[in-house]
Amino acid sequence: RVFFTTPKGRPVKLSGSGTEKLNFINVTENKNNNTVNVEVFMILKFGTSISWFTKEYARRLRIESEEITGITVDEVIINITGIRSKRTAKRELRILC
């Protein structure tokens, strides 16, 4: 299970209104080759395989983004800000996929 967070690791509620719910993702444009880079912040549930999850999430994000927008995703950067078990342990893992 995944919980999206702000860059500082604060969980974000995806329902409701407000600008904070968009803080879990950053998209930057590469003007020279007409692609984008996507950076995502999240907490993973304890026991989740980080290697498998990040590869699969990046693959799906690339496919769905290109289908919806027609823009190619060059890099996906997944920032794991914590691991959740009975309580959340802060982590700062940055994975480039």
C-alpha positions as CSV (number, residue, x, y, z in Angstrom):
1,R,0.0,0.0,0.0
2,V,1.2,3.5,-0.8
3,F,0.6,6.8,0.9
4,F,1.5,9.9,-1.0
5,T,3.3,12.7,0.9
6,T,4.7,16.2,0.6
7,P,8.5,16.5,0.0
8,K,8.9,16.8,3.8
9,G,7.1,13.4,4.4
10,R,3.7,14.7,5.5
11,P,0.9,12.4,4.3
12,V,-1.4,14.0,1.6
13,K,-5.1,13.3,1.4
14,L,-6.1,13.0,-2.2
15,S,-9.8,13.6,-1.5
16,G,-11.3,17.0,-0.8
17,S,-10.0,20.4,-1.9
18,G,-6.9,22.5,-1.4
19,T,-3.6,22.9,-3.1
20,E,-1.7,20.6,-0.7
21,K,-3.0,17.5,-2.4
22,L,-0.9,18.2,-5.5
23,N,2.3,18.5,-3.6
24,F,3.2,14.8,-3.9
25,I,4.2,15.1,-7.5
26,N,6.6,17.4,-9.5
27,V,6.7,17.5,-13.3
28,T,9.5,19.3,-15.1
29,E,9.8,19.8,-18.8
30,N,12.9,19.0,-20.9
31,K,12.6,21.5,-23.7
32,N,15.4,20.2,-25.8
33,N,13.9,16.7,-26.4
34,N,10.2,17.4,-25.7
35,T,9.9,15.0,-22.7
36,V,9.1,15.4,-19.0
37,N,10.6,14.2,-15.7
38,V,8.3,13.2,-12.9
39,E,9.2,13.2,-9.2
40,V,6.9,11.5,-6.7
41,F,6.9,11.5,-2.9
42,M,5.5,8.5,-0.9
43,I,5.4,6.3,2.2
44,L,5.4,2.5,1.6
45,K,3.9,-0.1,3.8
46,F,6.4,-2.2,5.7
47,G,7.2,-5.4,3.8
48,T,6.8,-3.9,0.3
49,S,9.6,-4.8,-2.0
50,I,11.2,-1.4,-2.8
51,S,13.0,-2.7,-5.9
52,W,9.9,-4.4,-7.4
53,F,7.5,-1.6,-6.5
54,T,9.6,1.3,-7.9
55,K,10.3,-0.5,-11.2
56,E,6.6,-1.4,-11.6
57,Y,5.3,2.0,-10.5
58,A,7.7,3.8,-12.9
59,R,6.7,1.5,-15.8
60,R,3.0,2.1,-15.2
61,L,3.4,5.9,-14.7
62,R,5.3,6.1,-18.0
63,I,2.7,4.1,-20.0
64,E,-0.3,5.8,-18.5
65,S,1.1,9.3,-18.8
66,E,2.0,8.8,-22.4
67,E,-1.4,7.4,-23.2
68,I,-3.3,10.2,-21.5
69,T,-1.1,13.2,-22.6
70,G,1.0,12.0,-25.5
71,I,4.1,13.3,-23.8
72,T,7.0,10.9,-23.2
73,V,8.3,10.6,-19.6
74,D,12.1,10.6,-19.6
75,E,12.8,10.0,-15.9
76,V,10.8,8.9,-12.9
77,I,12.2,9.8,-9.5
78,I,10.5,8.1,-6.6
79,N,11.3,9.6,-3.2
80,I,10.4,7.2,-0.3
81,T,9.9,9.5,2.6
82,G,9.0,6.8,5.1
83,I,8.1,3.2,5.8
84,R,4.7,2.6,7.6
85,S,4.2,-0.2,10.1
86,K,2.5,0.4,13.4
87,R,4.1,3.8,13.2
88,T,5.9,5.6,10.4
89,A,9.6,5.5,10.3
90,K,11.2,8.4,8.4
91,R,13.4,7.6,5.5
92,E,15.0,9.5,2.7
93,L,15.4,7.2,-0.2
94,R,15.6,8.6,-3.7
95,I,15.3,6.1,-6.6
96,L,15.8,7.1,-10.2
97,C,13.9,4.8,-12.6
